[in-house]
Amino acid sequence: MRADNINDNLYREQMPDVGSLIRDTERKLCRPSTITNKYPILTWLPRYRAAYLVQDFIAGFTVGLTTIPQAIAYGVVAGLEPQYGLYSAFMGCFMYIVFGSCKDVTIATTAIMALMVNQYATISPDYAVLVCFLAGSIILLLGLLNMGVLVRFISIPVITGFTMAAAITIGSAQINNLFGLTSPSNDLLPAWENFFTHLPSIRKWDALLGVSTLVFLLLMKQVTKIKFGHRLIWKYLSLSRNALAVIFGTFLAYILSRDGTQPFRVTGNITAGVPPFRLPPFSTTVDGEYVSFGEMISTVGASLGSIPMIAILEIVAISKAFSKGKIVDASQEMIALGMCNIMGSFVLSMPVTGSFTRTAVNNASGVQTPLGGAVTGTLVLMALAFLTQTFYFIPKTTLAALIIAAMISLVELEKVPDMWRSKKRDLFPFLVTILTCLFWSLEYGILCGIGANLIYILYSSARPQIVITLEKINGYEVALVDVKQKLDYASAEFLKEKVVRFINRQHTKIQLAVIKGQEINSIDYTVAMNIISLQGDLKALNCDLICWKWNIASAGVVCRLKTELRRVFVFDFNLEELVISHFQSPSNTASTVTIETAQEQANATT
């Protein structure tokens, strides 16, 4: 009776204390840290110093000079009028000040977001604005539910493949604009096909300015390596390269147009003024026909899943890259990004996320707090209010050069040999991602990459590393089964089949199989049923089964299912003592002693 009581106490399933969990949750919600975690501005603003103001202003102003031309360019990439790029470039700056947790991150539309929105933004700008709202709502909901952990399931090879494919696609789409050509498509192959089939139509002045601008931008990235002179001057000269290129191109186009001719294809009219603050469109009119909310959602399709996912990936990756030793709360970044998109949709913004280029400029400019975003946002608003007539003369080839230069830095070819040296099989999800993104679509490409990654996880789960050796211990033949990782329902049948197959293949009679359980932290019902079935199969082969040094909780899953199998689990002894005890004690009375020892160990741990 005493042994039975011990067994019952040992193998009783430990259920969570719901009351304690509720009380802990209530206490956590009432803590001031919970509020400051959701509103990071409450943490850094009281500690703000006057000395930070100058640095934040310089950084915000520098980022603004980079943001304005890029926003116009990405508005064009999205298939929208250029001002929509500017509409997308200021609200995120202000919202991230309140909700963002990384001082360097700059929120605005990116080339990848612009490309993903292009396919339906060309139908009507209302589609882009609606997706901005819906994507923001999805991201915010995931953040509030603390789903930041989901980002961990997307590996670096998949992210690298997606980023490189998007950069190649975006850069290829601009090759026609770089040489003064008009392309009917932004897809990879059609863009290059249009370029090579229209070589005689290349506009020489556009081509000359575009190629010169591209060379200038690439060279200006390297001026920080100049050893002579003041390094700070070279640094800020490099950071302002985009603004300098746009200013020069615009000035040149304006001067050469004074005689009534225009040698370059220019951006054209940009609607002046700040956009109205209003609800995002939940219906629209296309070519005089009313389009309902449901029809708009149907048109957007899979983008409602892929755009939030890509936006989350970009901002979390950028935040981690610039966190400088601090832990990035992915869920809080999702909350910040969700609010940026939701509020941005009220001012006609298309989907936005963190921009790596502008974040790098922000960091290099010495920003101290997220308040630098206020300067950037204000600069964009001033540009909308006062500079739109100037933007008319921005050559399209200059904007194309800006985009291509930015995309070149995203094609990180050096990571391919790194993957080859580190883990060759990681090239599989990388290649799946980049090829499907290039030749199918970005949305389905990253899903294929994630699927390729999950194949590895599922394969590893279904076929865990199990080493079975035939050991002769004190004259007895023993099959020693060493399970190198945890067991779950997917691997349960594999363990059983491998052990039974091994016993059947031996020429000598094996009377004992021992499964080492140090690596088995937990099992489920399916594994327990297969352990019971394995014990029965081995018994038919006149072979006993012992589960040695299993985790108490894992053993309990089997023992609660079938009480008779309690004697199979042994928690003490070394291997030699275990074998001697088993063969010299037919009644397995030693099991009671080992269970008592396990109970004492469990109590000591508790």
Long-range contacts (C-beta under 8 A, 24 or more apart in sequence): 3-592, 3-595, 3-596, 6-592, 6-595, 6-596, 6-599, 7-559, 7-563, 7-566, 7-595, 9-599, 10-552, 10-556, 10-595, 10-598, 10-599, 10-602, 11-552, 11-555, 11-556, 11-559, 11-560, 11-566, 12-556, 13-556, 13-560, 14-553, 37-329, 37-332, 38-99, 38-332, 38-335, 39-98, 39-99, 40-98, 40-99, 40-100, 40-101, 40-332, 40-370, 41-97, 41-98, 41-99, 41-370, 44-103, 44-369, 44-370, 45-369, 48-369, 48-371, 52-368, 52-369, 52-371, 55-365, 55-366, 55-367, 55-368, 55-372, 56-367, 56-368, 56-369, 56-371, 56-372, 56-375, 57-372, 57-375, 58-365, 58-366, 59-362, 59-365, 59-366, 59-367, 59-368, 59-372, 59-375, 60-362, 60-367, 60-371, 60-372, 60-373, 60-374, 60-375, 60-376, 60-379, 61-375, 61-376, 61-379, 62-236, 62-239, 62-240, 62-361, 62-362, 62-365, 63-106, 63-358, 63-361, 63-362, 63-365, 63-372, 63-375, 63-376, 64-375, 64-376, 64-378, 64-379, 64-380, 65-240, 65-242, 65-243, 65-379, 66-239, 66-240, 66-242, 66-243, 66-357, 66-358, 66-361, 67-106, 67-108, 67-358, 67-376, 67-379, 67-380, 68-243, 68-246, 68-379, 68-380, 68-383, 69-242, 69-243, 69-245, 69-246, 69-394, 69-399, 69-402, 70-108, 70-242, 70-355, 70-357, 70-358, 70-402, 70-403, 70-406, 71-108, 71-109, 71-380, 72-267, 72-270, 72-391, 72-394, 72-399, 73-399, 73-400, 73-402, 73-403, 74-109, 74-110, 74-111, 74-113, 74-114, 74-403, 75-109, 75-114, 75-350, 76-267, 76-396, 76-399, 77-111, 77-114, 77-115, 77-118, 77-170, 77-173, 77-174, 77-186, 77-403, 78-109, 78-113, 78-114, 78-115, 78-117, 78-118, 78-121, 78-128, 78-350, 79-117, 79-118, 79-121, 79-122, 79-186, 80-121, 80-125, 80-128, 80-350, 81-125, 81-270, 81-271, 82-267, 82-268, 82-270, 82-391, 83-270, 83-271, 83-275, 83-384, 83-388, 84-125, 84-128, 84-348, 84-349, 84-350, 85-109, 85-114, 86-270, 86-380, 86-383, 86-384, 87-275, 87-344, 87-347, 87-348, 87-349, 87-350, 87-384, 88-132, 88-344, 88-349, 88-350, 88-351, 88-352, 89-376, 89-377, 89-380, 90-347, 90-376, 90-377, 90-378, 90-380, 90-381, 90-384, 91-340, 91-343, 91-344, 91-346, 91-347, 91-349, 91-377, 92-340, 92-341, 92-344, 92-349, 92-352, 92-373, 92-377, 93-373, 93-374, 93-376, 93-377, 93-380, 94-373, 94-374, 94-377, 95-336, 95-339, 95-340, 95-343, 95-344, 96-336, 96-340, 96-370, 96-373, 97-370, 97-371, 97-373, 97-374, 98-339, 99-332, 99-335, 99-336, 99-339, 99-340, 100-333, 100-336, 100-370, 100-373, 101-319, 101-328, 101-329, 101-332, 101-333, 101-336, 102-318, 102-319, 102-322, 102-323, 102-326, 102-328, 102-333, 102-370, 103-367, 103-368, 103-369, 103-370, 103-372, 104-322, 104-359, 104-362, 104-363, 104-367, 105-315, 105-318, 105-319, 105-322, 105-333, 105-354, 105-359, 105-362, 105-370, 106-354, 106-355, 106-358, 106-359, 106-361, 106-362, 106-373, 106-376, 107-315, 107-336, 107-337, 107-340, 107-352, 107-353, 107-354, 107-355, 107-373, 108-352, 108-355, 108-358, 109-349, 109-350, 109-351, 109-352, 110-314, 110-352, 110-353, 110-354, 110-355, 110-356, 111-166, 111-167, 111-170, 111-403, 111-406, 111-407, 112-163, 112-166, 112-170, 112-310, 112-314, 112-442, 113-307, 113-310, 113-311, 113-350, 113-351, 113-352, 113-353, 114-170, 114-350, 115-166, 115-169, 115-170, 115-173, 115-186, 115-442, 116-303, 116-306, 116-307, 116-310, 116-351, 116-442, 116-443, 117-303, 117-307, 117-350, 117-351, 118-186, 119-303, 120-299, 120-300, 120-303, 121-350, 123-286, 123-299, 124-284, 124-285, 124-286, 124-291, 125-348, 125-350, 126-281, 126-284, 126-296, 127-284, 127-296, 127-299, 127-300, 128-350, 128-351, 129-280, 129-281, 129-345, 129-348, 129-349, 129-350, 130-280, 130-281, 130-282, 130-284, 130-296, 130-300, 130-345, 131-300, 131-303, 131-304, 131-307, 131-350, 131-351, 132-280, 132-341, 132-344, 132-345, 132-349, 132-350, 132-351, 132-352, 133-280, 133-341, 133-342, 133-345, 134-300, 134-304, 135-304, 135-307, 135-308, 135-311, 135-341, 135-351, 136-337, 136-338, 136-339, 136-340, 136-341, 136-342, 136-343, 136-344, 136-345, 136-351, 137-338, 137-342, 138-304, 138-308, 138-338, 139-308, 139-311, 139-312, 139-334, 139-337, 139-338, 139-341, 140-334, 140-335, 140-338, 140-339, 140-342, 141-338, 142-308, 142-312, 142-331, 142-334, 142-338, 143-331, 143-332, 143-333, 143-334, 143-335, 143-336, 143-337, 143-338, 144-331, 144-335, 145-331, 146-331, 147-331, 147-334, 148-316, 148-329, 148-330, 148-331, 148-332, 148-333, 148-334, 149-330, 151-312, 151-313, 151-316, 151-330, 153-450, 153-453, 153-454, 154-313, 154-446, 154-450, 154-453, 155-426, 155-429, 155-453, 157-419, 157-426, 157-427, 157-429, 157-430, 157-433, 157-449, 157-453, 158-429, 158-430, 158-433, 158-446, 158-449, 158-450, 158-452, 158-453, 159-313, 159-317, 160-412, 160-415, 160-430, 161-429, 161-430, 161-431, 161-432, 161-433, 161-434, 161-437, 161-445, 161-449, 162-310, 162-313, 162-433, 162-434, 162-437, 162-442, 162-445, 162-446, 162-449, 163-410, 163-412, 164-410, 164-411, 164-412, 164-434, 165-433, 165-434, 165-435, 165-437, 165-438, 165-442, 165-445, 166-410, 166-437, 166-442, 167-407, 167-408, 167-410, 167-411, 168-407, 168-411, 168-438, 169-437, 169-438, 169-442, 170-403, 170-407, 171-403, 171-404, 171-407, 171-408, 171-411, 174-400, 174-403, 174-404, 175-400, 175-404, 177-210, 177-265, 177-396, 177-397, 177-399, 177-400, 178-206, 178-207, 178-210, 178-211, 178-214, 178-397, 178-400, 178-401, 178-404, 179-203, 179-206, 179-207, 179-210, 179-397, 180-204, 180-205, 180-206, 180-207, 180-210, 180-264, 180-265, 180-396, 180-397, 188-438, 188-439, 189-439, 203-263, 203-264, 203-265, 205-263, 205-264, 206-263, 206-264, 206-265, 206-395, 206-396, 206-397, 207-397, 209-249, 209-252, 209-264, 209-395, 209-397, 209-398, 210-395, 210-397, 210-398, 210-400, 210-401, 211-401, 213-245, 213-248, 213-249, 213-397, 213-398, 213-401, 213-402, 214-401, 214-404, 214-405, 216-241, 216-245, 217-241, 217-242, 217-245, 217-401, 217-402, 217-405, 218-405, 218-408, 220-244, 221-405, 221-409, 235-364, 236-365, 239-361, 239-364, 239-365, 242-402, 245-398, 245-401, 245-402, 246-394, 246-398, 246-399, 246-402, 249-394, 249-395, 249-397, 249-398, 250-390, 250-391, 250-393, 250-394, 250-395, 250-398, 252-395, 253-393, 253-394, 253-395, 254-393, 257-393, 264-395, 264-396, 264-397, 265-395, 265-396, 265-397, 266-392, 266-393, 266-394, 266-395, 266-396, 267-391, 267-392, 267-393, 267-394, 267-395, 267-396, 267-399, 268-392, 269-392, 270-388, 270-391, 270-392, 271-388, 272-384, 272-385, 272-388, 272-389, 273-384, 273-385, 273-388, 274-347, 274-381, 274-384, 274-385, 275-347, 275-348, 275-384, 276-347, 276-348, 277-346, 277-347, 278-346, 279-346, 280-345, 280-346, 302-443, 302-444, 303-443, 305-443, 306-442, 306-443, 306-446, 306-447, 307-351, 309-446, 310-353, 310-442, 310-446, 311-337, 311-341, 311-351, 311-352, 311-353, 312-337, 312-353, 314-353, 314-354, 314-356, 315-353, 315-354, 317-354, 318-354, 318-355, 318-356, 318-359, 319-354, 321-356, 322-359, 322-360, 322-363, 356-410, 357-406, 357-409, 425-456, 428-452, 429-453, 429-456, 458-490, 460-485, 461-488, 461-490, 461-491, 462-490, 462-491, 462-494, 463-491, 463-494, 464-491, 464-494, 464-495, 466-494, 466-495, 466-498, 468-498, 468-499, 468-502, 470-506, 470-510, 471-575, 473-575, 473-576, 473-579, 474-576, 474-579, 474-580, 476-511, 476-512, 476-579, 476-583, 477-506, 477-508, 477-509, 477-510, 477-511, 477-512, 478-510, 478-512, 478-513, 478-514, 478-579, 479-503, 479-506, 479-510, 479-512, 479-513, 479-514, 479-543, 480-514, 480-516, 480-575, 481-513, 481-514, 481-515, 481-516, 482-516, 483-515, 483-516, 483-517, 483-519, 483-520, 484-519, 485-519, 486-519, 486-520, 486-521, 486-522, 486-523, 487-520, 487-523, 487-527, 488-523, 488-524, 488-526, 488-527, 489-524, 489-525, 489-526, 489-527, 491-527, 492-526, 492-527, 492-529, 492-530, 493-530, 495-527, 495-530, 495-534, 496-530, 496-531, 496-533, 496-534, 496-537, 499-534, 499-538, 500-534, 500-537, 500-538, 500-541, 503-538, 503-541, 503-543, 504-541, 509-542, 510-543, 511-542, 511-543, 511-544, 511-583, 512-543, 512-544, 512-545, 512-546, 512-579, 512-582, 512-583, 513-538, 513-543, 513-544, 513-545, 513-546, 514-546, 514-547, 514-548, 514-575, 514-578, 515-545, 515-546, 515-547, 515-548, 515-550, 516-548, 516-549, 517-547, 517-548, 517-549, 517-550, 517-551, 517-554, 517-555, 518-549, 520-550, 520-551, 520-554, 521-551, 521-554, 522-551, 522-553, 522-554, 523-554, 523-557, 523-558, 524-557, 525-557, 525-561, 527-557, 528-557, 528-558, 528-561, 529-561, 531-558, 531-565, 532-558, 532-561, 532-562, 532-565, 535-565, 535-568, 544-582, 546-570, 546-578, 546-582, 548-575, 548-578, 552-598, 552-602, 566-591, 566-595, 567-591, 569-595, 570-594, 571-595, 571-597, 571-598, 571-601, 572-597, 572-598
